[in-house]
């Protein structure tokens, strides 16, 4: 099993997670989930009118200083469950009219996800699978997801190794993410929508503008557009919200309107057509969901209290 010498993310820590040891992600091979519920705050063709069926996994392979979901990514809040609970959750979200199943920070549980998606589909799951990732997935991990994932919702956080190292502890992030995104686009080279405008297949890449780092985001947008043109959607995010104490400058503030306008104008100038931009007010803590175990309790529940 891949968990026995884990190489799922760019750290390739080779920890035997089946032995109860944790990898860089902070997780053993035991599935751990923090929330499973309808979510309205993704890009329009993902959230639609009824919501995206999000499953938030505990743990993360990156150590982003500014993570808005630090409660689950850094602190490990969540509930351990049996593997079978995941396909039950997927079917439950579909029954709640979710437009898709949105797997958030899923990299370190990919083998389990592949197995449980197959079971869920055999039991009637028919909505698209969205893989919502930091993109610090090895190319091998993304390749394994072919025929499992319909929509890739990927971050492209950094182009510069120095910035990636300082803010996320991953100097190899640019190289790893570029290879991962290339494989995502190979699998899903076209944007396919249903009659209501929901995305059925394709790749969306998010560029989160960090305060004081317009130049870094411009490099990211330039790379994505020169490499993939309008074959992908580029989502320009201004929602950065300072999270945690003692953040270094300039991460201790929100993005200014002038910074975001500069990035959007740049994307327009170089010819980007398939893009999403955020209106003012996106940088609010109210957009961070409550990781209170919603949607997890049910058959196949693991032992332990929440959180």
C-alpha positions in Angstrom: 0.0 0.0 0.0 1.2 3.6 -0.7 0.7 4.4 3.0 3.5 2.0 4.0 6.2 4.2 2.5 4.2 7.4 1.8 5.1 9.3 -1.3 1.7 10.9 -1.9 2.9 14.6 -1.5 5.9 16.5 -2.6 7.7 15.9 0.7 7.8 12.1 0.0 8.5 11.5 3.7 8.4 7.7 3.2 6.8 7.2 6.7 4.9 3.9 7.3 1.6 5.5 8.1 0.0 2.0 8.5 2.1 1.6 11.7 0.4 4.4 13.5 3.2 6.9 12.7 2.2 10.2 11.1 3.7 11.7 8.0 4.5 15.3 7.3 0.7 15.7 6.8 0.2 14.9 10.5 -1.9 11.9 9.8 -1.7 8.1 10.0 -3.4 5.9 7.4 -6.6 6.1 9.4 -9.2 8.3 7.6 -9.9 11.5 9.5 -12.6 14.0 8.5 -13.6 17.3 10.0 -16.8 18.3 8.2 -19.1 17.0 5.4 -21.8 19.4 4.3 -23.2 21.5 1.5 -20.9 24.5 0.8 -21.8 27.6 -1.2 -18.5 29.4 -1.3 -16.7 27.8 -4.2 -16.5 29.1 -7.8 -20.0 29.5 -9.4 -19.8 26.4 -11.6 -18.8 24.3 -8.6 -21.2 25.6 -6.0 -24.1 26.2 -8.3 -27.5 26.9 -6.7 -27.7 24.0 -4.3 -24.1 23.8 -3.1 -21.0 21.7 -3.4 -20.9 18.5 -1.3 -17.7 19.2 0.6 -15.7 16.7 2.6 -12.9 18.4 4.6 -10.1 16.0 5.5 -7.9 16.6 8.6 -4.2 17.2 8.1 -2.2 18.8 5.3 1.1 18.3 3.6 1.9 22.0 3.7 2.7 24.2 6.7 1.2 27.5 5.4 1.7 30.2 8.0 -1.5 31.9 7.0 -3.8 28.8 6.6 -7.5 29.8 7.2 -8.3 26.2 7.9 -5.4 25.8 10.5 -7.8 24.2 12.9 -7.9 21.1 10.8 -4.7 21.4 8.7 -2.3 22.2 11.6 -4.2 21.2 14.7 -5.6 18.0 13.4 -9.2 18.6 14.5 -11.5 15.9 13.1 -13.0 12.5 13.6 -11.3 9.2 12.7 -13.7 7.0 10.8 -13.7 3.7 9.1 -13.0 3.8 5.3 -16.6 2.8 4.4 -17.9 5.9 6.1 -16.5 8.0 3.2 -18.7 6.4 0.5 -21.7 6.7 2.9 -21.0 10.4 3.2 -20.7 10.9 -0.5 -24.1 9.2 -1.1 -25.6 11.2 1.7 -24.4 14.5 0.2 -25.8 13.5 -3.2 -29.2 12.8 -1.5 -29.0 16.3 -0.1 -28.9 17.6 -3.8 -25.1 18.4 -3.8 -24.0 19.2 -7.4 -20.8 17.3 -6.8 -18.6 15.7 -4.2 -15.8 18.2 -3.3 -12.8 16.5 -1.6 -10.9 19.2 0.3 -7.2 18.8 1.2 -7.3 15.1 0.0 -3.8 14.3 -1.0 -2.7 12.3 2.0 -5.8 10.0 1.8 -5.8 9.4 -2.0 -5.7 5.6 -1.9 -8.7 5.4 0.4 -10.5 8.0 -1.7 -10.0 6.0 -5.0 -11.4 2.9 -3.3 -14.4 4.6 -1.8 -15.4 6.5 -4.9 -15.5 3.3 -6.8 -17.7 1.8 -4.2 -20.0 4.9 -4.1 -20.3 4.8 -7.9 -21.3 1.2 -7.8 -24.0 2.1 -5.3 -25.4 5.0 -7.4 -23.2 8.0 -7.0 -23.5 9.9 -10.3 -22.4 13.5 -9.5 -18.9 14.7 -10.5 -15.9 14.3 -8.1 -14.0 17.5 -7.4 -10.4 17.2 -6.2 -9.7 20.4 -4.2 -6.0 20.5 -3.6 -3.0 22.6 -2.7 -1.3 20.9 -5.8 1.6 19.7 -3.6 0.7 16.2 -5.0 3.3 14.1 -6.7 2.7 13.5 -10.4 2.3 9.8 -9.5 -0.5 10.6 -7.1 -2.4 12.6 -9.7 -1.9 9.9 -12.3 -3.5 7.4 -9.9 -6.7 9.6 -9.8 -7.4 9.2 -13.5 -10.9 7.9 -14.0 -11.7 8.9 -10.4 -11.7 12.7 -10.6 -13.8 14.8 -12.9 -12.9 18.3 -11.9 -9.6 19.5 -10.5 -9.9 22.5 -8.3 -6.2 23.3 -7.7 -4.1 26.0 -6.1 -1.0 27.5 -7.7 0.4 29.2 -4.6 3.9 30.1 -5.5 6.3 30.4 -8.5 9.4 31.3 -6.4 11.0 28.6 -4.2 12.1 31.2 -1.7 8.6 32.4 -1.0 7.3 28.8 -1.0 9.9 27.9 1.6 9.3 30.9 3.8 5.5 30.7 3.9 4.7 26.9 3.4 7.9 25.1 4.3 8.1 23.6 0.8 10.8 25.1 -1.5 10.0 22.4 -4.1 6.4 23.5 -4.3 6.7 25.3 -7.7 8.2 22.3 -9.4 5.9 19.8 -7.8 2.7 21.9 -8.4 3.6 22.5 -12.1 4.0 18.8 -12.7 0.8 18.0 -10.8 -1.3 20.6 -12.7 0.1 19.4 -16.0 -1.1 15.9 -15.2 -4.5 17.3 -14.2 -4.9 19.1 -17.5 -3.7 16.0 -19.4 -6.6 14.0 -17.8 -9.2 16.8 -18.2 -8.1 18.9 -21.1 -11.5 20.5 -21.8 -14.0 22.5 -19.8 -17.3 20.7 -20.0 -20.5 22.2 -18.5 -24.1 21.0 -18.2 -27.1 22.9 -19.4 -27.2 25.0 -16.2 -23.6 26.0 -16.3 -22.2 23.5 -13.7 -18.7 22.2 -14.5 -18.8 18.5 -15.2 -15.1 18.1 -16.2 -12.1 20.3 -16.4 -9.5 22.2 -14.4 -9.8 25.3 -12.3 -6.6 26.8 -10.9 -6.7 29.2 -8.0 -4.2 32.0 -7.5 -4.5 33.4 -4.0 -3.1 37.0 -3.9 -1.1 37.5 -0.7 -0.6 41.0 0.6 2.6 42.6 -0.7 3.0 39.8 -3.3 1.3 41.1 -6.5 4.5 40.3 -8.5 4.4 36.6 -7.3 0.8 36.2 -8.3 1.4 37.9 -11.7 4.2 35.3 -12.3 1.7 32.5 -11.5 -1.0 33.9 -13.8 1.5 34.4 -16.6 2.8 30.8 -16.3 -0.7 29.3 -16.3 -1.9 31.4 -19.2 1.2 30.8 -21.3 1.1 27.1 -20.6 -2.7 26.4 -20.8 -4.3 29.4 -22.4 -8.1 29.4 -21.9 -8.2 25.6 -21.6 -8.4 26.1 -17.8 -10.2 28.5 -15.6 -7.9 30.8 -13.6 -9.5 32.0 -10.4 -8.0 35.1 -8.9 -8.7 35.2 -5.1 -8.6 38.3 -2.9 -10.0 36.5 0.1 -6.7 36.3 2.1 -7.6 36.7 5.8 -4.8 37.0 8.4 -5.1 34.0 10.6 -3.1 33.2 13.7 -0.8 35.3 15.9 2.6 36.9 15.1 2.3 36.7 11.3 5.3 38.4 9.6 4.7 41.5 7.6 3.1 41.8 5.1 1.0 38.7 6.0 -0.5 40.5 9.0 -2.9 42.5 6.8 -5.5 41.9 4.1 -5.0 42.5 0.5 -5.7 46.1 -0.6 -8.1 47.0 -3.4 -5.3 48.5 -5.4 -3.2 45.3 -5.2 -6.1 43.1 -6.4 -7.0 45.6 -9.1 -3.4 45.5 -10.3 -3.5 41.7 -10.5 -6.9 41.6 -12.3 -5.7 44.3 -14.8 -2.6 42.3 -15.5 -4.6 39.1 -16.3 -6.8 41.1 -18.6 -3.8 42.7 -20.3 -2.1 39.4 -21.2 -5.4 38.1 -22.6 -6.9 35.8 -20.0 -10.6 35.2 -20.8 -11.5 32.2 -18.7 -11.2 33.7 -15.2 -13.1 34.4 -12.0 -12.6 37.4 -9.8 -13.9 38.0 -6.4 -16.0 41.0 -5.3 -15.2 43.0 -2.2 -15.9 41.4 1.1 -14.5 38.0 0.4 -11.8 38.3 3.1 -14.0 37.6 6.1 -13.6 34.9 8.7 -17.4 34.2 8.3 -16.5 32.4 5.1 -14.5 29.8 7.1 -16.8 26.9 7.9 -17.3 25.5 11.3 -15.3 22.3 11.7 -17.7 20.9 14.2 -18.1 17.4 12.8 -21.2 18.1 10.8 -22.1 15.2 8.5 -19.7 12.7 10.0 -21.8 10.9 12.5 -23.4 7.7 11.1 -22.7 4.1 10.3 -19.1 3.2 10.3 -18.2 5.9 12.8 -14.8 5.5 14.4 -14.1 5.8 18.2 -13.4 9.0 20.0 -15.1 12.3 20.7 -15.1 15.4 18.5 -12.9 17.3 18.2 
